[in-house]
Amino acid sequence: MLQDEEFLWDIAEATTLDPFVEELKTCLANRSKEPTRRDLDQFTFHDGLVFRNNLLYVPTGSCRTRVLQTYHDDLLATHFGVA
């Protein structure tokens, strides 16, 4: 699913509206003046996408819901639990 370029475009678009990403960009822009986060070195930006330690950040909302539904609701992802 994450190889789907259209879906990656949707994630990149959602990233532009994400409050966490806006805060992150502000922290990066003000890094030399006032370090506000210790984990800034863990984040990279590439083609409108945000990565933390080389893992794709998926903003909250429909994109994250789609990822969760795809990987959690799949028959191969089921597990036997105790009710």
Secondary structure as the mmCIF struct_conf table of DSSP 4:
data_model
#
loop_
_struct_conf.conf_type_id
_struct_conf.id
_struct_conf.beg_label_comp_id
_struct_conf.beg_label_asym_id
_struct_conf.beg_label_seq_id
_struct_conf.end_label_comp_id
_struct_conf.end_label_asym_id
_struct_conf.end_label_seq_id
TURN_TY1_P TURN_TY1_P1 LEU A 2 GLN A 3
HELX_RH_AL_P HELX_RH_AL_P1 GLU A 5 THR A 15
TURN_TY1_P TURN_TY1_P2 THR A 16 LEU A 17
HELX_RH_AL_P HELX_RH_AL_P2 PRO A 19 ALA A 29
TURN_TY1_P TURN_TY1_P3 ASN A 30 LYS A 33
BEND BEND1 ARG A 38 ARG A 38
HELX_RH_3T_P HELX_RH_3T_P1 LEU A 40 GLN A 42
STRN STRN1 PHE A 43 HIS A 46
TURN_TY1_P TURN_TY1_P4 ASP A 47 GLY A 48
STRN STRN2 LEU A 49 ARG A 52
TURN_TY1_P TURN_TY1_P5 ASN A 53 ASN A 54
STRN STRN3 LEU A 55 LEU A 56
TURN_TY1_P TURN_TY1_P6 THR A 60 GLY A 61
HELX_RH_AL_P HELX_RH_AL_P3 SER A 62 HIS A 72
BEND BEND2 ASP A 73 ASP A 74
HELX_RH_3T_P HELX_RH_3T_P2 LEU A 75 ALA A 77
#
